[in-house]
């Protein structure tokens, strides 16, 4: 015999601010890391495709 059991989790009032703070932190971290990684990638592409100054 299988019985369905309902579980109710208690979320205190501060849980909403914790979730929002976490999301803002994740978005900011991804943005800063992404911008830094893209700049490094762009520099690498520029050096790869630039004309060499060899004589």
N, C-alpha and C positions, 0 to 999 in steps of 0.2 A: 504494500500500500504506500503510495507516494502522496505526501502532503505538501502543499505550497506554504512556505513560511515567508511572511513579509518582514523585512528589516527596515527600520526607520533610523536614519542617521541624524544625529543632532548637529546642526550647524549654528554656531554662535554668531552674533551680529558682526564680529570682527572678521569673519571668514570672507566676506565680500571684498573688503579692503585688501586682504592678503592675496586674493586671486588677482585683483586689479594690479596690485603692486608687482606681482610675479610676471604678469603679462607685459607690463611696461618695461620691466627689467630685461625680459627676454627680447623684446623688440629693439630696445636700445643696444643691447649687446650684439645682436645679429647685425644691426645697422652699422655699428662701429667696426666690427670685424669684417663685414662685407666690404665697406668702403676701403679699409686698409688692404684687404686681399685684392680688390679690383685695381687699386693703384699699383700694387706690386706686379700684377699681371700686365697692366698697361705698359709699365716700364720695361718689362721683359719683352713684350711684343715690339716696342719701339726699338730696342737694341737688336732684336732679331731681324727686323725688316728695314732698318736704317742702312743707308749706303755706307759701306766701309770707306775709311779715309786712308786706305793703304795706297802707296805709290808704286 
